[in-house]
Structure formats: structure tokens, C-alpha cells
Amino acid sequence: MSPMAVKEISERPGKSVDERRRLEGEKLLAAVPRDARTVALDERGRDLSSQAFADLIEKRRDAGAREIAFLVGGADGLDQRVRDSADLVLSLGAKTWPHMMVRGMLAEQIYRAQCILGNHPYHRG
């Protein structure tokens, strides 16, 4: 898999919620590398344990996925087209998290998954 990279999509204030969500969704989908598997982060998605998350990454890697794009929406949530086009809609739990915090939580889970897959002692669960 490729090294982790963050691409930020800027928001434009002043539009309606639906319009902001739609425009953000278009930008998110346009930023996904060709042939990347996509995981959309949404509170209504599947809630996976750290081990199950690592297993998912391992399966995608072993199936030939060179990149996984994790799509995190802004304060208004993800456009339905982003959720519909994702290979997986993933939740970080039933609580609503600020989208800026989700970045750190997701990065930690990706790191933890790599440690699990490499049998590193960081994950002791």
C-alpha cells in the first residue's frame, strides 16, 4: 500500500447545506485516485473492531488494492452519492465526532491496523 497522505477539500461558506454537501461530495469523489478502494466515514456505517479493521485492510491489500481512500465529510456530513459509491461505509461509533477529530482517530486506527498486521506489540487487544 502507498504511504498515508491527506488531501483536504476546502469548503465554501454561504451556500445551502444541501449545496455545500453536494459540492463537497463532487470534490471528494474527484480526489479519489483511480482504482483506489473507498471507505466513507459516516456515523451510520459499519462499526468494526480494530482487529476487523486490520482484517479488512489485509483483505483489500491481498486482493491487489494499492490504495484505500478514506473519505471524511465536513460538518454537514457526506453527500449520499459519496456513501453510495463507497466500497464500505465505516463508523467510528454511534457518537457524532467533529470531522477534524476524525482525522486523528482514523490515522490511529490505520497505524494500529498496520501494527496488528505486522505483529507489533502496540495493539494488545
N, C-alpha and C positions, 0 to 999 in steps of 0.2 A: 504494500500500500504506500501511497505517497505520504510525505510529511504533512503534518497538520498545517492548514492555512486558514485564515479568517478573511472573508470578504464581507465588508459592511455595505449595506444598501441604505442610502440616505432617504429620509422621509421629507415630504413637502407639506408643511402645515397649511391650513386654510381650506382644504378640500373636505368634503363629507367623509365620514368614517368608511362608507362603502367604497368610495372612490379611492381613498388612501389605501385601503386593503387591496383593491383590485390592482392599482398601480404597483404597489409593493410586491404583490404576487407575480406580476409580469416580470419585474426586475429580478426577483429571486429565481424564477424558472430560467430566465435568460443567463443567469450567472452559473448555473449548474454545468460542470464540464460534460462534454459529450461522453456517452457511455458510462457515466457515473451512476451508481445506485443512489437513491434518495431516501432520506429519513426526515420526515416533517415532525417537528416537536409541537405537540398540541396536548392540552390537558385532557382531551377526550380520547387520546390514543392508548395504545397498549402499555401497561406498566410492567417492565421487565426487571428481574433481579440483576445484580451486577454480573453474576455468572451467565445468566441467559443473554445478557447484552454482549458479553465476550463471545459466547457461542454464536450469536448472530453475526458478529464481525468475522469470526473464523470461517463460518459457512460461506459468507459472501466472498471473503478472500480466496478460499479454496475453490470457489466456483469461477474464479477469474476476475472478480471485480477489482480494478486497480484503484478506484476512488469511491468513497462514500461521501455524499454531500448531505450535511445536516442542515436543515432549513429552519431557522428560528424567526418567527414573525415579530413585528413591533407590538406596541401597546394595544393595538386594535385586534390582534390575533391574525391568523393566517386566512388568506382567501381560500374558498372552497376548492378552487382549481388546483391549488398547491397541495392540499390534502388528498384530493382525488388522484393526482398524478404521482404521488409518493409511493415508493415500494413498501414503506412502512410508516405508519403514524405512531409516534412514540410519546409517551407521557413520562414526566419526571415526578409523577404523583398527582393526587387529586387536587392538591392545592394550586392556586394560581401564583406563579412566580414572576417577578419583574424580568422582562426579557434580557436585560443586561446581566442579571444574576444567572440566568440560564446558561450563558456562555461559560462561566466558570464551572458550574455544576456539570455541564456536558463535557468540558475538557477533562475534568477529573475522572469522569466515568470512562472516557476514551483511554486515558492513561491507565486506569485501573484494569480495563479490559486487556490492554497490551501486557500488563504485569501478570494477569491471570494466564494469558496465552503463553507467556514466556516462563511460567512457573516461578515468578519472582515473589518474595515474601511480603511485598506491600499489601496484597489482598490476603487477609487472614479470615475470610468469612466462610 
